[in-house]
Amino acid sequence: PPLSDAARKRAAAIVPLIADVIPLPHLAPVPGGGMQFEWSCGERSLELEIRPDGSVVYLRSQPGSFEEQTLRADEVAHDLADWVSHGQSS
């Protein structure tokens, strides 16, 4: 199915928060009408999965560790983007 309205609205809220810190992501569809943003910078990677209902789950990883959680506030996306692009802790 096409991108859901809830996923589109959530993506539109997140993109301006991360655009100044990170290069353009690889985009992929998520079953049911969601989308996924993916970045890799060196050994770090970050995925933001915007589900069809508008909820967001992130996965960040580097050698030896990974973290997967629900994104509770869109502003956290900026910290995650800074982590993957510059190695800063969030």
A tleap script that builds the chain and sets N, CA, C and O, in Angstrom:
source leaprc.protein.ff14SB
mol = sequence {
  NPRO PRO LEU SER ASP ALA ALA ARG LYS ARG
  ALA ALA ALA ILE VAL PRO LEU ILE ALA ASP
  VAL ILE PRO LEU PRO HIE LEU ALA PRO VAL
  PRO GLY GLY GLY MET GLN PHE GLU TRP SER
  CYS GLY GLU ARG SER LEU GLU LEU GLU ILE
  ARG PRO ASP GLY SER VAL VAL TYR LEU ARG
  SER GLN PRO GLY SER PHE GLU GLU GLN THR
  LEU ARG ALA ASP GLU VAL ALA HIE ASP LEU
  ALA ASP TRP VAL SER HIE GLY GLN SER CSER
}
set mol.1.N position { 0.826 -1.213 0.000 }
set mol.1.CA position { 0.000 0.000 0.000 }
set mol.1.C position { 0.859 1.262 0.000 }
set mol.1.O position { 2.034 1.210 0.363 }
set mol.2.N position { 0.296 2.369 -0.395 }
set mol.2.CA position { 1.044 3.625 -0.380 }
set mol.2.C position { 1.369 4.054 1.053 }
set mol.2.O position { 0.829 3.504 2.014 }
set mol.3.N position { 2.225 5.007 1.177 }
set mol.3.CA position { 2.607 5.540 2.476 }
set mol.3.C position { 1.366 6.069 3.196 }
set mol.3.O position { 0.593 6.838 2.624 }
set mol.4.N position { 1.179 5.661 4.438 }
set mol.4.CA position { 0.007 6.097 5.202 }
set mol.4.C position { 0.139 7.572 5.577 }
set mol.4.O position { 1.242 8.116 5.626 }
set mol.5.N position { -0.994 8.206 5.839 }
set mol.5.CA position { -0.981 9.610 6.256 }
set mol.5.C position { -0.226 9.784 7.569 }
set mol.5.O position { 0.518 10.750 7.737 }
set mol.6.N position { -0.417 8.846 8.506 }
set mol.6.CA position { 0.261 8.938 9.805 }
set mol.6.C position { 1.780 8.850 9.636 }
set mol.6.O position { 2.516 9.603 10.275 }
set mol.7.N position { 2.251 7.945 8.787 }
set mol.7.CA position { 3.688 7.807 8.544 }
set mol.7.C position { 4.231 9.047 7.841 }
set mol.7.O position { 5.320 9.517 8.173 }
set mol.8.N position { 3.500 9.572 6.893 }
set mol.8.CA position { 3.922 10.772 6.162 }
set mol.8.C position { 4.054 11.967 7.117 }
set mol.8.O position { 5.027 12.718 7.044 }
set mol.9.N position { 3.078 12.138 8.006 }
set mol.9.CA position { 3.112 13.258 8.962 }
set mol.9.C position { 4.280 13.113 9.938 }
set mol.9.O position { 4.954 14.093 10.256 }
set mol.10.N position { 4.512 11.902 10.408 }
set mol.10.CA position { 5.620 11.688 11.354 }
set mol.10.C position { 6.953 11.932 10.672 }
set mol.10.O position { 7.838 12.558 11.257 }
set mol.11.N position { 7.116 11.450 9.443 }
set mol.11.CA position { 8.354 11.685 8.697 }
set mol.11.C position { 8.568 13.184 8.477 }
set mol.11.O position { 9.688 13.679 8.605 }
set mol.12.N position { 7.506 13.897 8.149 }
set mol.12.CA position { 7.598 15.341 7.921 }
set mol.12.C position { 7.996 16.083 9.195 }
set mol.12.O position { 8.610 17.148 9.119 }
set mol.13.N position { 7.658 15.542 10.359 }
set mol.13.CA position { 8.043 16.158 11.627 }
set mol.13.C position { 9.504 15.867 11.967 }
set mol.13.O position { 10.178 16.702 12.570 }
set mol.14.N position { 9.993 14.694 11.587 }
set mol.14.CA position { 11.349 14.281 11.944 }
set mol.14.C position { 12.399 14.859 11.004 }
set mol.14.O position { 13.452 15.302 11.463 }
set mol.15.N position { 12.141 14.866 9.718 }
set mol.15.CA position { 13.150 15.270 8.736 }
set mol.15.C position { 13.760 16.643 9.026 }
set mol.15.O position { 14.985 16.760 8.971 }
set mol.16.N position { 12.995 17.678 9.329 }
set mol.16.CA position { 13.630 18.974 9.607 }
set mol.16.C position { 14.548 18.957 10.831 }
set mol.16.O position { 15.467 19.770 10.925 }
set mol.17.N position { 14.308 18.047 11.757 }
set mol.17.CA position { 15.126 17.963 12.970 }
set mol.17.C position { 16.491 17.337 12.723 }
set mol.17.O position { 17.424 17.560 13.494 }
set mol.18.N position { 16.614 16.563 11.665 }
set mol.18.CA position { 17.875 15.860 11.405 }
set mol.18.C position { 18.599 16.358 10.165 }
set mol.18.O position { 19.760 16.011 9.947 }
set mol.19.N position { 17.939 17.157 9.361 }
set mol.19.CA position { 18.497 17.562 8.060 }
set mol.19.C position { 19.818 18.307 8.177 }
set mol.19.O position { 20.641 18.232 7.264 }
set mol.20.N position { 20.045 19.025 9.272 }
set mol.20.CA position { 21.282 19.788 9.413 }
set mol.20.C position { 22.453 18.971 9.937 }
set mol.20.O position { 23.578 19.471 9.962 }
set mol.21.N position { 22.224 17.731 10.355 }
set mol.21.CA position { 23.288 16.939 10.964 }
set mol.21.C position { 23.730 15.730 10.167 }
set mol.21.O position { 24.826 15.214 10.388 }
set mol.22.N position { 22.913 15.273 9.257 }
set mol.22.CA position { 23.180 13.974 8.644 }
set mol.22.C position { 22.867 14.014 7.151 }
set mol.22.O position { 21.949 14.713 6.723 }
set mol.23.N position { 23.628 13.268 6.368 }
set mol.23.CA position { 23.332 13.225 4.926 }
set mol.23.C position { 21.989 12.537 4.643 }
set mol.23.O position { 21.381 11.942 5.533 }
set mol.24.N position { 21.557 12.630 3.427 }
set mol.24.CA position { 20.301 11.994 3.033 }
set mol.24.C position { 20.349 10.500 3.312 }
set mol.24.O position { 21.374 9.856 3.089 }
set mol.25.N position { 19.248 9.949 3.797 }
set mol.25.CA position { 19.220 8.522 4.112 }
set mol.25.C position { 18.882 7.675 2.890 }
set mol.25.O position { 18.430 8.173 1.860 }
set mol.26.N position { 19.117 6.393 3.046 }
set mol.26.CA position { 18.551 5.425 2.114 }
set mol.26.C position { 17.120 5.225 2.586 }
set mol.26.O position { 16.897 5.008 3.777 }
set mol.27.N position { 16.155 5.290 1.700 }
set mol.27.CA position { 14.749 5.111 2.052 }
set mol.27.C position { 14.252 3.776 1.542 }
set mol.27.O position { 14.613 3.341 0.448 }
set mol.28.N position { 13.422 3.132 2.343 }
set mol.28.CA position { 12.838 1.854 1.942 }
set mol.28.C position { 11.402 1.788 2.456 }
set mol.28.O position { 11.109 2.299 3.537 }
set mol.29.N position { 10.513 1.168 1.698 }
set mol.29.CA position { 9.143 1.012 2.184 }
set mol.29.C position { 9.072 -0.025 3.296 }
set mol.29.O position { 9.880 -0.951 3.356 }
set mol.30.N position { 8.094 0.147 4.172 }
set mol.30.CA position { 7.808 -0.810 5.239 }
set mol.30.C position { 6.433 -1.397 4.934 }
set mol.30.O position { 5.515 -0.657 4.579 }
set mol.31.N position { 6.276 -2.698 5.063 }
set mol.31.CA position { 4.977 -3.302 4.750 }
set mol.31.C position { 3.820 -2.610 5.468 }
set mol.31.O position { 3.927 -2.273 6.648 }
set mol.32.N position { 2.744 -2.407 4.771 }
set mol.32.CA position { 1.553 -1.812 5.352 }
set mol.32.C position { 1.439 -0.313 5.174 }
set mol.32.O position { 0.425 0.271 5.558 }
set mol.33.N position { 2.463 0.339 4.595 }
set mol.33.CA position { 2.376 1.774 4.352 }
set mol.33.C position { 3.307 2.619 5.193 }
set mol.33.O position { 3.048 3.808 5.380 }
set mol.34.N position { 4.379 2.047 5.705 }
set mol.34.CA position { 5.368 2.810 6.463 }
set mol.34.C position { 6.619 3.032 5.641 }
set mol.34.O position { 6.672 2.683 4.461 }
set mol.35.N position { 7.637 3.621 6.277 }
set mol.35.CA position { 8.908 3.849 5.587 }
set mol.35.C position { 10.056 3.723 6.571 }
set mol.35.O position { 9.881 3.869 7.781 }
set mol.36.N position { 11.224 3.452 6.032 }
set mol.36.CA position { 12.414 3.307 6.853 }
set mol.36.C position { 13.505 4.198 6.317 }
set mol.36.O position { 13.752 4.232 5.111 }
set mol.37.N position { 14.164 4.924 7.211 }
set mol.37.CA position { 15.349 5.713 6.889 }
set mol.37.C position { 16.543 4.907 7.377 }
set mol.37.O position { 16.507 4.351 8.474 }
set mol.38.N position { 17.603 4.838 6.575 }
set mol.38.CA position { 18.806 4.102 6.969 }
set mol.38.C position { 20.043 4.931 6.676 }
set mol.38.O position { 20.159 5.544 5.615 }
set mol.39.N position { 20.983 4.943 7.645 }
set mol.39.CA position { 22.255 5.624 7.467 }
set mol.39.C position { 23.378 4.714 7.937 }
set mol.39.O position { 23.202 3.924 8.864 }
set mol.40.N position { 24.514 4.829 7.301 }
set mol.40.CA position { 25.743 4.177 7.753 }
set mol.40.C position { 26.858 5.190 7.620 }
set mol.40.O position { 27.045 5.780 6.556 }
set mol.41.N position { 27.594 5.392 8.688 }
set mol.41.CA position { 28.740 6.294 8.700 }
set mol.41.C position { 29.867 5.559 9.403 }
set mol.41.O position { 29.856 5.406 10.624 }
set mol.42.N position { 30.835 5.109 8.628 }
set mol.42.CA position { 31.902 4.315 9.215 }
set mol.42.C position { 31.338 3.021 9.768 }
set mol.42.O position { 30.664 2.273 9.059 }
set mol.43.N position { 31.614 2.762 11.030 }
set mol.43.CA position { 31.132 1.532 11.665 }
set mol.43.C position { 29.786 1.699 12.363 }
set mol.43.O position { 29.260 0.743 12.932 }
set mol.44.N position { 29.233 2.894 12.324 }
set mol.44.CA position { 27.938 3.141 12.970 }
set mol.44.C position { 26.817 3.072 11.949 }
set mol.44.O position { 26.981 3.476 10.798 }
set mol.45.N position { 25.677 2.556 12.382 }
set mol.45.CA position { 24.498 2.575 11.516 }
set mol.45.C position { 23.267 2.909 12.354 }
set mol.45.O position { 23.199 2.637 13.553 }
set mol.46.N position { 22.301 3.509 11.667 }
set mol.46.CA position { 21.067 3.928 12.307 }
set mol.46.C position { 19.910 3.658 11.366 }
set mol.46.O position { 19.979 3.949 10.172 }
set mol.47.N position { 18.856 3.103 11.913 }
set mol.47.CA position { 17.615 2.893 11.163 }
set mol.47.C position { 16.474 3.509 11.953 }
set mol.47.O position { 16.347 3.271 13.154 }
set mol.48.N position { 15.646 4.297 11.287 }
set mol.48.CA position { 14.403 4.799 11.864 }
set mol.48.C position { 13.284 4.177 11.051 }
set mol.48.O position { 13.169 4.442 9.854 }
set mol.49.N position { 12.466 3.363 11.674 }
set mol.49.CA position { 11.338 2.749 10.987 }
set mol.49.C position { 10.063 3.473 11.415 }
set mol.49.O position { 9.655 3.410 12.575 }
set mol.50.N position { 9.452 4.152 10.469 }
set mol.50.CA position { 8.196 4.843 10.725 }
set mol.50.C position { 7.098 3.893 10.295 }
set mol.50.O position { 6.908 3.625 9.109 }
set mol.51.N position { 6.388 3.397 11.273 }
set mol.51.CA position { 5.352 2.403 11.001 }
set mol.51.C position { 4.093 3.068 10.456 }
set mol.51.O position { 3.908 4.276 10.607 }
set mol.52.N position { 3.235 2.284 9.827 }
set mol.52.CA position { 2.026 2.859 9.219 }
set mol.52.C position { 1.151 3.653 10.192 }
set mol.52.O position { 0.438 4.566 9.777 }
set mol.53.N position { 1.203 3.307 11.496 }
set mol.53.CA position { 0.393 4.043 12.477 }
set mol.53.C position { 1.077 5.324 12.961 }
set mol.53.O position { 0.524 6.053 13.784 }
set mol.54.N position { 2.287 5.597 12.447 }
set mol.54.CA position { 3.018 6.802 12.823 }
set mol.54.C position { 4.012 6.594 13.948 }
set mol.54.O position { 4.791 7.499 14.246 }
set mol.55.N position { 4.009 5.433 14.584 }
set mol.55.CA position { 5.002 5.169 15.625 }
set mol.55.C position { 6.365 4.962 14.969 }
set mol.55.O position { 6.451 4.601 13.795 }
set mol.56.N position { 7.424 5.193 15.737 }
set mol.56.CA position { 8.787 5.098 15.203 }
set mol.56.C position { 9.615 4.219 16.122 }
set mol.56.O position { 9.609 4.390 17.341 }
set mol.57.N position { 10.326 3.278 15.524 }
set mol.57.CA position { 11.278 2.440 16.242 }
set mol.57.C position { 12.643 2.722 15.642 }
set mol.57.O position { 12.786 2.807 14.422 }
set mol.58.N position { 13.651 2.868 16.501 }
set mol.58.CA position { 14.999 3.069 15.968 }
set mol.58.C position { 15.901 1.919 16.381 }
set mol.58.O position { 15.705 1.280 17.415 }
set mol.59.N position { 16.888 1.680 15.541 }
set mol.59.CA position { 17.936 0.703 15.807 }
set mol.59.C position { 19.245 1.392 15.493 }
set mol.59.O position { 19.475 1.819 14.362 }
set mol.60.N position { 20.096 1.499 16.483 }
set mol.60.CA position { 21.437 2.025 16.231 }
set mol.60.C position { 22.425 0.955 16.609 }
set mol.60.O position { 22.253 0.246 17.601 }
set mol.61.N position { 23.465 0.847 15.806 }
set mol.61.CA position { 24.433 -0.215 16.065 }
set mol.61.C position { 25.837 0.224 15.687 }
set mol.61.O position { 26.048 1.098 14.846 }
set mol.62.N position { 26.768 -0.413 16.337 }
set mol.62.CA position { 28.187 -0.299 16.035 }
set mol.62.C position { 28.799 -1.626 16.462 }
set mol.62.O position { 28.152 -2.390 17.178 }
set mol.63.N position { 30.012 -1.921 16.049 }
set mol.63.CA position { 30.585 -3.218 16.405 }
set mol.63.C position { 30.511 -3.484 17.907 }
set mol.63.O position { 30.994 -2.694 18.717 }
set mol.64.N position { 29.909 -4.593 18.253 }
set mol.64.CA position { 29.822 -5.009 19.644 }
set mol.64.C position { 28.608 -4.526 20.406 }
set mol.64.O position { 28.403 -4.934 21.549 }
set mol.65.N position { 27.791 -3.665 19.804 }
set mol.65.CA position { 26.612 -3.214 20.542 }
set mol.65.C position { 25.516 -2.735 19.595 }
set mol.65.O position { 25.778 -2.309 18.471 }
set mol.66.N position { 24.291 -2.818 20.079 }
set mol.66.CA position { 23.162 -2.258 19.356 }
set mol.66.C position { 22.081 -1.896 20.367 }
set mol.66.O position { 22.032 -2.421 21.479 }
set mol.67.N position { 21.224 -0.988 19.944 }
set mol.67.CA position { 20.111 -0.542 20.788 }
set mol.67.C position { 18.890 -0.393 19.895 }
set mol.67.O position { 18.953 0.233 18.837 }
set mol.68.N position { 17.784 -0.971 20.328 }
set mol.68.CA position { 16.523 -0.851 19.595 }
set mol.68.C position { 15.462 -0.386 20.583 }
set mol.68.O position { 15.247 -1.015 21.619 }
set mol.69.N position { 14.799 0.727 20.255 }
set mol.69.CA position { 13.779 1.285 21.134 }
set mol.69.C position { 12.748 2.053 20.326 }
set mol.69.O position { 12.960 2.389 19.161 }
set mol.70.N position { 11.637 2.318 20.975 }
set mol.70.CA position { 10.622 3.183 20.386 }
set mol.70.C position { 11.064 4.623 20.571 }
set mol.70.O position { 11.516 5.007 21.650 }
set mol.71.N position { 10.935 5.411 19.531 }
set mol.71.CA position { 11.265 6.832 19.594 }
set mol.71.C position { 10.077 7.544 20.228 }
set mol.71.O position { 9.006 7.629 19.627 }
set mol.72.N position { 10.262 8.045 21.418 }
set mol.72.CA position { 9.159 8.659 22.172 }
set mol.72.C position { 8.972 10.134 21.839 }
set mol.72.O position { 7.854 10.645 21.905 }
set mol.73.N position { 10.049 10.823 21.485 }
set mol.73.CA position { 9.978 12.249 21.140 }
set mol.73.C position { 10.783 12.482 19.874 }
set mol.73.O position { 11.924 12.032 19.771 }
set mol.74.N position { 10.204 13.177 18.919 }
set mol.74.CA position { 10.885 13.404 17.645 }
set mol.74.C position { 12.243 14.077 17.815 }
set mol.74.O position { 13.150 13.844 17.016 }
set mol.75.N position { 12.396 14.910 18.848 }
set mol.75.CA position { 13.650 15.630 19.058 }
set mol.75.C position { 14.824 14.684 19.292 }
set mol.75.O position { 15.968 15.042 19.011 }
set mol.76.N position { 14.556 13.482 19.805 }
set mol.76.CA position { 15.616 12.492 20.034 }
set mol.76.C position { 16.257 12.096 18.707 }
set mol.76.O position { 17.423 11.700 18.678 }
set mol.77.N position { 15.514 12.200 17.619 }
set mol.77.CA position { 16.059 11.854 16.304 }
set mol.77.C position { 17.285 12.698 15.993 }
set mol.77.O position { 18.216 12.208 15.353 }
set mol.78.N position { 17.311 13.948 16.426 }
set mol.78.CA position { 18.479 14.815 16.198 }
set mol.78.C position { 19.700 14.239 16.896 }
set mol.78.O position { 20.779 14.193 16.305 }
set mol.79.N position { 19.554 13.795 18.149 }
set mol.79.CA position { 20.666 13.206 18.886 }
set mol.79.C position { 21.152 11.916 18.228 }
set mol.79.O position { 22.355 11.663 18.161 }
set mol.80.N position { 20.222 11.111 17.748 }
set mol.80.CA position { 20.595 9.869 17.057 }
set mol.80.C position { 21.350 10.176 15.766 }
set mol.80.O position { 22.341 9.518 15.450 }
set mol.81.N position { 20.884 11.165 15.032 }
set mol.81.CA position { 21.561 11.563 13.785 }
set mol.81.C position { 22.966 12.064 14.088 }
set mol.81.O position { 23.905 11.748 13.358 }
set mol.82.N position { 23.119 12.840 15.152 }
set mol.82.CA position { 24.437 13.339 15.544 }
set mol.82.C position { 25.346 12.176 15.934 }
set mol.82.O position { 26.536 12.184 15.620 }
set mol.83.N position { 24.786 11.178 16.619 }
set mol.83.CA position { 25.577 10.002 16.997 }
set mol.83.C position { 26.102 9.270 15.770 }
set mol.83.O position { 27.288 8.950 15.700 }
set mol.84.N position { 25.232 9.002 14.806 }
set mol.84.CA position { 25.685 8.212 13.656 }
set mol.84.C position { 26.635 9.006 12.759 }
set mol.84.O position { 27.547 8.427 12.169 }
set mol.85.N position { 26.437 10.307 12.647 }
set mol.85.CA position { 27.268 11.084 11.733 }
set mol.85.C position { 28.561 11.591 12.349 }
set mol.85.O position { 29.554 11.772 11.645 }
set mol.86.N position { 28.556 11.824 13.671 }
set mol.86.CA position { 29.748 12.407 14.314 }
set mol.86.C position { 30.281 11.595 15.470 }
set mol.86.O position { 31.318 11.938 16.037 }
set mol.87.N position { 29.592 10.517 15.837 }
set mol.87.CA position { 30.051 9.687 16.937 }
set mol.87.C position { 29.764 10.279 18.307 }
set mol.87.O position { 30.355 9.861 19.302 }
set mol.88.N position { 28.862 11.246 18.363 }
set mol.88.CA position { 28.495 11.854 19.645 }
set mol.88.C position { 27.497 10.956 20.358 }
set mol.88.O position { 26.632 10.355 19.722 }
set mol.89.N position { 27.614 10.863 21.663 }
set mol.89.CA position { 26.663 10.080 22.456 }
set mol.89.C position { 25.371 10.850 22.616 }
set mol.89.O position { 25.364 12.076 22.734 }
set mol.90.N position { 24.260 10.093 22.619 }
set mol.90.CA position { 22.977 10.739 22.912 }
set mol.90.C position { 22.461 10.239 24.233 }
set mol.90.O position { 21.390 10.654 24.675 }
savepdb mol mol.pdb
quit
